[in-house]
Amino acid sequence: MLAEDIIIRPLLTEKGYDGIADKKYTFVVAKAASKTEIKIAVEKLFGVSVESVNTVNCKGKLKRMGRNEGYTPDYKKAIVQLKADSKAIEFFASLS
């Protein structure tokens, strides 16, 4: 997989904003991606050095529209911790 296929989008939540000061960034990633692939993709795309990667498989929520019901899509979330001497990711710099 290419790095652009592994990192789908940043996940911008209140809990995610709290981690930006500690150089922890949250991304939605491809379900089939491993921690090693995520680490290499983040280093390649953003030019930073990654210390660790934690992943979570998130189940979709049940949603209803009248009498019809269904689930939102499942996704995989990755929390990426950068090394202390690494530069910050520029995209998140304006958010903190």
MMTF fields as JSON, N, C-alpha, C and O atoms, coordinates in Angstrom:
{
  "mmtfVersion": "1.0.0",
  "mmtfProducer": "UNKNOWN",
  "numBonds": 383,
  "numAtoms": 384,
  "numGroups": 96,
  "numChains": 1,
  "numModels": 1,
  "chainsPerModel": [1],
  "groupsPerChain": [96],
  "chainIdList": ["A"],
  "bondAtomList": [4, 2, 8, 6, 12, 10, 16, 14, 20, 18, 24, 22, 28, 26, 32, 30, 36, 34, 40, 38, 44, 42, 48, 46, 52, 50, 56, 54, 60, 58, 64, 62, 68, 66, 72, 70, 76, 74, 80, 78, 84, 82, 88, 86, 92, 90, 96, 94, 100, 98, 104, 102, 108, 106, 112, 110, 116, 114, 120, 118, 124, 122, 128, 126, 132, 130, 136, 134, 140, 138, 144, 142, 148, 146, 152, 150, 156, 154, 160, 158, 164, 162, 168, 166, 172, 170, 176, 174, 180, 178, 184, 182, 188, 186, 192, 190, 196, 194, 200, 198, 204, 202, 208, 206, 212, 210, 216, 214, 220, 218, 224, 222, 228, 226, 232, 230, 236, 234, 240, 238, 244, 242, 248, 246, 252, 250, 256, 254, 260, 258, 264, 262, 268, 266, 272, 270, 276, 274, 280, 278, 284, 282, 288, 286, 292, 290, 296, 294, 300, 298, 304, 302, 308, 306, 312, 310, 316, 314, 320, 318, 324, 322, 328, 326, 332, 330, 336, 334, 340, 338, 344, 342, 348, 346, 352, 350, 356, 354, 360, 358, 364, 362, 368, 366, 372, 370, 376, 374, 380, 378],
  "bondOrderList": [1, 1, 1, 1, 1, 1, 1, 1, 1, 1, 1, 1, 1, 1, 1, 1, 1, 1, 1, 1, 1, 1, 1, 1, 1, 1, 1, 1, 1, 1, 1, 1, 1, 1, 1, 1, 1, 1, 1, 1, 1, 1, 1, 1, 1, 1, 1, 1, 1, 1, 1, 1, 1, 1, 1, 1, 1, 1, 1, 1, 1, 1, 1, 1, 1, 1, 1, 1, 1, 1, 1, 1, 1, 1, 1, 1, 1, 1, 1, 1, 1, 1, 1, 1, 1, 1, 1, 1, 1, 1, 1, 1, 1, 1, 1],
  "groupList": [{"groupName": "MET", "atomNameList": ["N", "CA", "C", "O"], "elementList": ["N", "C", "C", "O"], "formalChargeList": [0, 0, 0, 0], "bondAtomList": [1, 0, 2, 1, 3, 2], "bondOrderList": [1, 1, 2], "singleLetterCode": "M", "chemCompType": "L-PEPTIDE LINKING"}, {"groupName": "LEU", "atomNameList": ["N", "CA", "C", "O"], "elementList": ["N", "C", "C", "O"], "formalChargeList": [0, 0, 0, 0], "bondAtomList": [1, 0, 2, 1, 3, 2], "bondOrderList": [1, 1, 2], "singleLetterCode": "L", "chemCompType": "L-PEPTIDE LINKING"}, {"groupName": "ALA", "atomNameList": ["N", "CA", "C", "O"], "elementList": ["N", "C", "C", "O"], "formalChargeList": [0, 0, 0, 0], "bondAtomList": [1, 0, 2, 1, 3, 2], "bondOrderList": [1, 1, 2], "singleLetterCode": "A", "chemCompType": "L-PEPTIDE LINKING"}, {"groupName": "GLU", "atomNameList": ["N", "CA", "C", "O"], "elementList": ["N", "C", "C", "O"], "formalChargeList": [0, 0, 0, 0], "bondAtomList": [1, 0, 2, 1, 3, 2], "bondOrderList": [1, 1, 2], "singleLetterCode": "E", "chemCompType": "L-PEPTIDE LINKING"}, {"groupName": "ASP", "atomNameList": ["N", "CA", "C", "O"], "elementList": ["N", "C", "C", "O"], "formalChargeList": [0, 0, 0, 0], "bondAtomList": [1, 0, 2, 1, 3, 2], "bondOrderList": [1, 1, 2], "singleLetterCode": "D", "chemCompType": "L-PEPTIDE LINKING"}, {"groupName": "ILE", "atomNameList": ["N", "CA", "C", "O"], "elementList": ["N", "C", "C", "O"], "formalChargeList": [0, 0, 0, 0], "bondAtomList": [1, 0, 2, 1, 3, 2], "bondOrderList": [1, 1, 2], "singleLetterCode": "I", "chemCompType": "L-PEPTIDE LINKING"}, {"groupName": "ARG", "atomNameList": ["N", "CA", "C", "O"], "elementList": ["N", "C", "C", "O"], "formalChargeList": [0, 0, 0, 0], "bondAtomList": [1, 0, 2, 1, 3, 2], "bondOrderList": [1, 1, 2], "singleLetterCode": "R", "chemCompType": "L-PEPTIDE LINKING"}, {"groupName": "PRO", "atomNameList": ["N", "CA", "C", "O"], "elementList": ["N", "C", "C", "O"], "formalChargeList": [0, 0, 0, 0], "bondAtomList": [1, 0, 2, 1, 3, 2], "bondOrderList": [1, 1, 2], "singleLetterCode": "P", "chemCompType": "L-PEPTIDE LINKING"}, {"groupName": "THR", "atomNameList": ["N", "CA", "C", "O"], "elementList": ["N", "C", "C", "O"], "formalChargeList": [0, 0, 0, 0], "bondAtomList": [1, 0, 2, 1, 3, 2], "bondOrderList": [1, 1, 2], "singleLetterCode": "T", "chemCompType": "L-PEPTIDE LINKING"}, {"groupName": "LYS", "atomNameList": ["N", "CA", "C", "O"], "elementList": ["N", "C", "C", "O"], "formalChargeList": [0, 0, 0, 0], "bondAtomList": [1, 0, 2, 1, 3, 2], "bondOrderList": [1, 1, 2], "singleLetterCode": "K", "chemCompType": "L-PEPTIDE LINKING"}, {"groupName": "GLY", "atomNameList": ["N", "CA", "C", "O"], "elementList": ["N", "C", "C", "O"], "formalChargeList": [0, 0, 0, 0], "bondAtomList": [1, 0, 2, 1, 3, 2], "bondOrderList": [1, 1, 2], "singleLetterCode": "G", "chemCompType": "PEPTIDE LINKING"}, {"groupName": "TYR", "atomNameList": ["N", "CA", "C", "O"], "elementList": ["N", "C", "C", "O"], "formalChargeList": [0, 0, 0, 0], "bondAtomList": [1, 0, 2, 1, 3, 2], "bondOrderList": [1, 1, 2], "singleLetterCode": "Y", "chemCompType": "L-PEPTIDE LINKING"}, {"groupName": "PHE", "atomNameList": ["N", "CA", "C", "O"], "elementList": ["N", "C", "C", "O"], "formalChargeList": [0, 0, 0, 0], "bondAtomList": [1, 0, 2, 1, 3, 2], "bondOrderList": [1, 1, 2], "singleLetterCode": "F", "chemCompType": "L-PEPTIDE LINKING"}, {"groupName": "VAL", "atomNameList": ["N", "CA", "C", "O"], "elementList": ["N", "C", "C", "O"], "formalChargeList": [0, 0, 0, 0], "bondAtomList": [1, 0, 2, 1, 3, 2], "bondOrderList": [1, 1, 2], "singleLetterCode": "V", "chemCompType": "L-PEPTIDE LINKING"}, {"groupName": "SER", "atomNameList": ["N", "CA", "C", "O"], "elementList": ["N", "C", "C", "O"], "formalChargeList": [0, 0, 0, 0], "bondAtomList": [1, 0, 2, 1, 3, 2], "bondOrderList": [1, 1, 2], "singleLetterCode": "S", "chemCompType": "L-PEPTIDE LINKING"}, {"groupName": "ASN", "atomNameList": ["N", "CA", "C", "O"], "elementList": ["N", "C", "C", "O"], "formalChargeList": [0, 0, 0, 0], "bondAtomList": [1, 0, 2, 1, 3, 2], "bondOrderList": [1, 1, 2], "singleLetterCode": "N", "chemCompType": "L-PEPTIDE LINKING"}, {"groupName": "CYS", "atomNameList": ["N", "CA", "C", "O"], "elementList": ["N", "C", "C", "O"], "formalChargeList": [0, 0, 0, 0], "bondAtomList": [1, 0, 2, 1, 3, 2], "bondOrderList": [1, 1, 2], "singleLetterCode": "C", "chemCompType": "L-PEPTIDE LINKING"}, {"groupName": "GLN", "atomNameList": ["N", "CA", "C", "O"], "elementList": ["N", "C", "C", "O"], "formalChargeList": [0, 0, 0, 0], "bondAtomList": [1, 0, 2, 1, 3, 2], "bondOrderList": [1, 1, 2], "singleLetterCode": "Q", "chemCompType": "L-PEPTIDE LINKING"}],
  "groupTypeList": [0, 1, 2, 3, 4, 5, 5, 5, 6, 7, 1, 1, 8, 3, 9, 10, 11, 4, 10, 5, 2, 4, 9, 9, 11, 8, 12, 13, 13, 2, 9, 2, 2, 14, 9, 8, 3, 5, 9, 5, 2, 13, 3, 9, 1, 12, 10, 13, 14, 13, 3, 14, 13, 15, 8, 13, 15, 16, 9, 10, 9, 1, 9, 6, 0, 10, 6, 15, 3, 10, 11, 8, 7, 4, 11, 9, 9, 2, 5, 13, 17, 1, 9, 2, 4, 14, 9, 2, 5, 3, 12, 12, 2, 14, 1, 14],
  "groupIdList": [1, 2, 3, 4, 5, 6, 7, 8, 9, 10, 11, 12, 13, 14, 15, 16, 17, 18, 19, 20, 21, 22, 23, 24, 25, 26, 27, 28, 29, 30, 31, 32, 33, 34, 35, 36, 37, 38, 39, 40, 41, 42, 43, 44, 45, 46, 47, 48, 49, 50, 51, 52, 53, 54, 55, 56, 57, 58, 59, 60, 61, 62, 63, 64, 65, 66, 67, 68, 69, 70, 71, 72, 73, 74, 75, 76, 77, 78, 79, 80, 81, 82, 83, 84, 85, 86, 87, 88, 89, 90, 91, 92, 93, 94, 95, 96],
  "secStructList": [7, 7, 2, 2, 2, 2, 3, 3, 3, 3, 7, 7, 7, 2, 2, 2, 2, 2, 2, 2, 6, 6, 6, 3, 3, 3, 3, 3, 3, 7, 6, 6, 7, 7, 2, 2, 2, 2, 2, 2, 2, 2, 2, 2, 2, 2, 7, 7, 7, 3, 3, 3, 3, 3, 3, 3, 3, 3, 7, 7, 7, 3, 3, 3, 3, 6, 6, 3, 3, 3, 3, 7, 7, 7, 3, 3, 3, 3, 3, 3, 3, 3, 7, 6, 6, 1, 7, 7, 7, 2, 2, 2, 2, 6, 6, 7],
  "xCoordList": [0.833, 0.0, 0.878, 1.962, 0.397, 1.08, 0.771, -0.232, 1.642, 1.45, 0.147, -0.52, -0.214, -1.447, -2.684, -3.743, -2.564, -3.686, -3.838, -4.935, -2.759, -2.791, -3.405, -4.314, -2.928, -3.46, -4.647, -4.472, -5.851, -7.06, -7.345, -7.528, -7.382, -7.646, -7.298, -7.24, -7.064, -6.878, -8.224, -9.269, -8.181, -9.391, -9.371, -8.571, -10.249, -10.242, -11.36, -12.521, -10.993, -11.931, -11.358, -10.201, -12.16, -11.679, -10.523, -9.546, -10.627, -9.552, -8.293, -7.174, -8.487, -7.36, -6.65, -5.425, -7.405, -6.808, -5.917, -4.894, -6.293, -5.496, -4.12, -3.16, -4.011, -2.741, -1.775, -0.591, -2.239, -1.37, -0.207, 0.903, -0.432, 0.643, 1.733, 2.893, 1.376, 2.337, 2.871, 3.525, 2.602, 3.001, 2.355, 2.99, 1.071, 0.27, -0.792, -1.565, -0.819, -1.738, -2.599, -2.121, -3.863, -4.819, -5.235, -5.557, -5.227, -5.591, -6.553, -6.517, -7.421, -8.19, -7.323, -6.865, -7.096, -6.194, -6.925, -8.032, -6.291, -6.858, -6.964, -6.085, -8.034, -8.261, -7.172, -6.846, -6.611, -5.614, -4.199, -3.277, -4.005, -2.665, -2.159, -2.906, -0.885, -0.259, 0.39, 0.485, 0.837, 1.479, 2.753, 3.041, 3.516, 4.753, 4.471, 5.181, 3.436, 3.077, 2.601, 2.916, 1.849, 1.367, 2.549, 2.594, 3.504, 4.687, 5.465, 5.848, 5.702, 6.449, 5.679, 6.278, 4.347, 3.529, 3.554, 3.68, 3.436, 3.455, 4.829, 4.918, 5.886, 7.232, 7.448, 8.084, 6.927, 7.099, 6.257, 6.754, 4.992, 4.093, 4.424, 4.364, 4.773, 4.934, 6.381, 6.642, 7.333, 8.745, 9.078, 9.852, 8.508, 8.746, 9.288, 9.294, 9.743, 10.184, 9.196, 8.894, 8.703, 7.648, 8.257, 9.125, 7.795, 8.244, 7.388, 7.923, 6.05, 5.17, 3.844, 3.466, 3.144, 1.827, 0.897, 1.225, -0.253, -1.305, -2.508, -2.851, -3.155, -4.299, -5.535, -5.439, -6.705, -7.992, -8.934, -9.057, -9.602, -10.649, -11.967, -12.406, -12.604, -13.835, -15.025, -15.055, -16.0, -17.212, -18.15, -18.164, -18.937, -19.919, -21.086, -21.416, -21.703, -22.842, -24.15, -24.253, -25.14, -26.47, -27.17, -27.267, -27.646, -28.363, -29.726, -29.881, -30.716, -32.072, -32.549, -32.237, -33.312, -33.981, -35.415, -35.717, -36.305, -37.669, -37.678, -37.154, -38.266, -38.281, -37.089, -36.901, -36.301, -35.113, -33.944, -33.785, -33.134, -31.951, -30.774, -30.931, -29.593, -28.367, -27.192, -27.354, -26.021, -24.81, -23.918, -23.834, -23.251, -22.23, -21.024, -20.915, -20.127, -19.018, -18.039, -17.824, -17.453, -16.373, -15.116, -14.972, -14.201, -12.948, -11.852, -12.118, -10.62, -9.464, -8.822, -8.611, -8.515, -7.943, -6.517, -6.25, -5.604, -4.217, -3.813, -4.021, -3.231, -2.682, -1.168, -0.552, -0.573, 0.849, 1.579, 1.244, 2.571, 3.397, 4.723, 5.44, 5.048, 6.311, 7.422, 7.161, 8.66, 9.814, 9.936, 9.448, 10.584, 10.694, 11.48, 11.175, 12.492, 13.315, 12.751, 13.351, 11.614, 10.996, 10.232, 9.758, 10.118, 9.302, 7.827, 7.48, 6.966, 5.52, 4.962, 5.576, 3.804, 3.12, 2.435, 1.657, 2.733, 2.282, 0.761, 0.212, 0.077, -1.383, -2.04, -3.016, -1.522, -2.108, -1.618, -2.169, -0.609, -0.024, -1.042, -1.048, -1.897, -2.869, -4.05, -4.839, -4.181, -5.329, -5.102, -6.066, -3.848, -3.579, -3.586, -3.374],
  "yCoordList": [-1.187, 0.0, 1.251, 1.266, 2.276, 3.556, 4.311, 4.046, 5.251, 6.041, 6.835, 7.018, 7.302, 8.072, 7.202, 7.712, 5.889, 4.98, 4.56, 4.197, 4.605, 4.174, 5.25, 4.96, 6.49, 7.603, 8.192, 8.818, 7.995, 8.454, 9.923, 10.728, 10.273, 11.666, 11.847, 10.87, 13.095, 13.334, 13.244, 13.553, 12.82, 12.723, 13.876, 13.878, 14.852, 16.066, 15.995, 16.268, 15.623, 15.528, 16.296, 16.716, 16.48, 17.186, 16.437, 17.052, 15.138, 14.341, 14.415, 14.417, 14.474, 14.595, 15.933, 15.997, 17.005, 18.325, 18.371, 19.055, 17.654, 17.65, 17.027, 17.408, 16.088, 15.411, 16.186, 15.853, 17.211, 17.951, 18.599, 18.645, 19.098, 19.728, 18.726, 19.108, 17.439, 16.392, 15.681, 14.645, 16.225, 15.64, 14.276, 13.348, 14.171, 12.986, 13.396, 14.324, 12.696, 13.035, 11.822, 10.688, 12.06, 10.991, 11.007, 12.059, 9.83, 9.685, 8.525, 7.558, 8.626, 7.477, 6.809, 7.462, 5.508, 4.788, 3.616, 3.261, 3.025, 1.849, 0.695, 0.514, -0.085, -1.173, -2.234, -2.849, -2.454, -3.512, -3.069, -3.884, -1.802, -1.28, -1.736, -1.74, -2.12, -2.5, -1.271, -0.216, -1.419, -0.3, 0.13, 1.323, -0.83, -0.513, 0.26, 1.213, -0.15, 0.552, 1.968, 2.896, 2.145, 3.475, 4.365, 5.528, 3.832, 4.601, 5.075, 6.243, 4.197, 4.551, 5.586, 6.511, 5.435, 6.365, 7.768, 8.746, 7.885, 9.204, 9.856, 11.051, 9.082, 9.635, 10.114, 11.145, 9.38, 9.757, 10.979, 11.894, 11.006, 12.093, 13.421, 14.471, 13.387, 14.62, 14.955, 16.039, 14.068, 14.349, 14.467, 15.342, 13.603, 13.615, 12.251, 11.314, 12.14, 10.84, 10.378, 11.11, 9.159, 8.603, 7.728, 6.9, 7.916, 7.091, 5.838, 4.733, 5.998, 4.843, 5.085, 6.217, 3.962, 4.004, 3.093, 1.933, 3.612, 2.817, 2.82, 3.854, 1.659, 1.558, 1.067, 0.344, 1.481, 1.085, 0.794, 1.604, -0.37, -0.673, -0.171, -0.64, 0.778, 1.398, 0.839, 0.859, 0.341, -0.199, 0.945, 1.984, 0.748, 1.739, 1.815, 0.834, 2.974, 3.171, 2.867, 3.023, 2.434, 2.202, 3.549, 4.33, 3.814, 5.058, 4.704, 3.7, 5.551, 5.339, 6.568, 7.703, 6.314, 7.371, 6.892, 6.159, 7.322, 6.806, 5.353, 5.016, 4.489, 3.071, 2.31, 1.134, 2.955, 2.317, 2.483, 3.535, 1.461, 1.56, 0.887, -0.027, 1.366, 0.813, 1.27, 2.0, 0.836, 1.163, 2.088, 1.968, 3.016, 3.817, 2.905, 1.87, 3.249, 2.356, 2.17, 3.086, 0.974, 0.72, 1.405, 1.596, 1.775, 2.381, 2.046, 1.572, 2.3, 2.068, 3.411, 4.23, 3.631, 4.894, 4.636, 3.635, 5.534, 5.41, 6.666, 7.78, 6.485, 7.594, 7.508, 6.529, 8.542, 8.534, 9.468, 10.649, 8.95, 9.733, 10.032, 9.114, 11.324, 11.718, 11.757, 11.873, 11.658, 11.759, 13.196, 14.126, 13.372, 14.701, 15.673, 16.865, 15.174, 16.06, 16.246, 16.955, 15.626, 15.743, 17.055, 17.6, 17.557, 18.755, 18.376, 17.208, 19.35, 19.119, 19.02, 19.504, 18.395, 18.332, 19.67, 20.143, 20.275, 21.646, 21.764, 22.793, 20.742, 20.799, 21.047, 21.792, 20.436, 20.553, 21.794, 22.116, 22.489, 23.628, 24.753, 25.408, 24.976, 26.062, 25.7, 26.572, 24.417, 23.966, 24.073, 24.164, 24.066, 24.061, 25.439, 25.587],
  "zCoordList": [0.0, 0.0, 0.0, 0.583, -0.651, -0.655, 0.633, 1.297, 0.975, 2.194, 2.13, 3.148, 0.944, 0.779, 0.979, 1.346, 0.741, 0.933, 2.391, 2.816, 3.157, 4.559, 5.44, 6.218, 5.335, 6.13, 5.377, 4.332, 5.903, 5.213, 5.526, 4.613, 6.822, 7.202, 8.674, 9.421, 9.099, 10.536, 11.253, 10.68, 12.502, 13.314, 14.313, 15.249, 14.113, 14.915, 15.95, 15.646, 17.18, 18.285, 19.472, 19.441, 20.515, 21.701, 22.353, 22.78, 22.431, 23.013, 22.143, 22.656, 20.834, 19.919, 20.051, 19.944, 20.281, 20.462, 21.705, 21.705, 22.758, 23.986, 23.767, 24.436, 22.855, 22.609, 21.744, 21.706, 21.047, 20.127, 20.863, 20.332, 22.069, 22.848, 23.216, 23.369, 23.36, 23.698, 22.463, 22.582, 21.272, 19.987, 19.759, 19.258, 20.14, 19.841, 18.829, 19.064, 17.707, 16.627, 16.298, 16.337, 15.973, 15.714, 14.249, 13.698, 13.623, 12.22, 12.048, 12.809, 11.033, 10.567, 9.511, 8.573, 9.662, 8.771, 8.125, 8.528, 7.119, 6.451, 7.44, 8.283, 7.339, 8.289, 8.222, 9.237, 7.049, 6.872, 7.233, 7.191, 7.586, 7.854, 9.22, 10.198, 9.276, 10.538, 11.174, 10.548, 12.424, 13.116, 12.4, 12.311, 11.889, 11.181, 9.897, 9.577, 9.159, 7.928, 8.228, 7.483, 9.31, 9.698, 10.063, 9.663, 10.818, 11.214, 9.991, 9.923, 9.032, 7.827, 7.006, 6.458, 6.918, 6.136, 6.736, 6.0, 8.065, 8.715, 8.538, 8.254, 8.703, 8.524, 7.095, 6.881, 6.116, 4.719, 4.353, 3.696, 4.768, 4.374, 5.049, 4.408, 6.34, 7.101, 7.431, 7.953, 7.148, 7.4, 8.879, 9.266, 9.712, 11.154, 11.569, 10.771, 12.814, 13.322, 14.395, 15.338, 14.232, 15.072, 16.156, 15.882, 17.39, 18.513, 18.645, 18.74, 18.653, 18.81, 18.107, 17.805, 17.855, 17.221, 18.015, 18.265, 18.409, 19.049, 18.125, 17.552, 17.975, 17.08, 17.824, 18.815, 17.32, 17.885, 16.718, 15.8, 16.756, 15.781, 16.349, 17.399, 15.67, 16.148, 15.378, 14.148, 16.124, 15.514, 15.141, 15.801, 14.073, 13.657, 14.625, 15.292, 14.697, 15.598, 14.872, 13.656, 15.637, 15.104, 14.928, 15.874, 13.738, 13.447, 12.87, 12.175, 13.172, 12.677, 11.924, 12.284, 10.874, 10.132, 9.94, 8.998, 10.856, 10.836, 11.264, 12.326, 10.451, 10.807, 10.236, 10.545, 9.425, 8.85, 9.799, 10.42, 9.913, 10.751, 10.07, 9.26, 10.422, 9.86, 10.699, 11.677, 10.307, 11.051, 10.233, 9.011, 10.924, 10.273, 10.034, 10.691, 9.126, 8.798, 9.969, 10.763, 10.058, 10.998, 10.462, 9.254, 11.375, 10.943, 11.94, 13.044, 11.533, 12.394, 12.702, 11.807, 13.974, 14.438, 14.907, 15.571, 14.565, 15.004, 15.757, 15.276, 16.949, 17.727, 17.589, 18.01, 16.993, 16.673, 17.63, 17.718, 18.346, 19.265, 18.568, 18.169, 18.423, 17.803, 18.846, 20.044, 18.379, 19.279, 19.779, 19.138, 20.916, 21.539, 20.664, 20.637, 19.946, 19.118, 17.711, 16.903, 17.401, 16.086, 15.972, 16.97, 14.739, 14.527, 14.569, 14.398, 14.795, 14.861, 13.45, 12.5, 13.313, 12.034, 11.785, 12.613, 10.635, 10.355, 10.296, 10.691, 9.816, 9.692, 11.037, 11.118, 12.093, 13.422, 14.18, 15.233, 13.679, 14.391, 14.589, 15.631, 13.595, 13.709, 14.603, 14.966, 14.962, 15.753, 17.24, 18.0, 17.683, 19.121, 19.726, 20.929]
}
